[in-house]
């Protein structure tokens, strides 16, 4: 388990990501391929996994569509999405990645 980042690190990472997004999707993909980008993706995935029970209490899940998502395994879907974010390795050259 990695140590939690400091508030200063989080602010710096958000600033770097914001700058990269401002320059376009290609620049953001390049940033996400860096070691810092990998760490941010891993942290975002951990946060999504831990917060899945809270997310499922959102009022959206009281609507008919929300109940359908919940029945379909909303928590499992959130955790799978977090795993995809964590394991995704962007191609820094911007080529589409091959999926197995």
Steps between C-alpha positions, in 0.01 A plus 500: 500500500639838408503799728235762441619808311519836671256780423782685324566199274130465420472868410809477279367189324159658444674807358712286266196306385300819448781647289525180296124489446507865395750411230285214372433130532837402353688701761282352776574149371873579508471627858301194610783280367753665734582352843297778663206428270518131590497589870198729453316226309577247776384745767179577308430128466554445874269788579229364271524151652482631856216741424284250306255448791457877538457554128223240496306705759475793258138604419553388139474141621145568623382557140384210282822509294706520818322199646572308180870587530493395865335170410759445228770520765580868532779443753662237280475734200663785695781275619556368146515860372756582770710198400491613136617850601775354716627250241467717189835584345460789255714502190708818526515522121122522479449184296188299581591219737427142401258321727525129568 
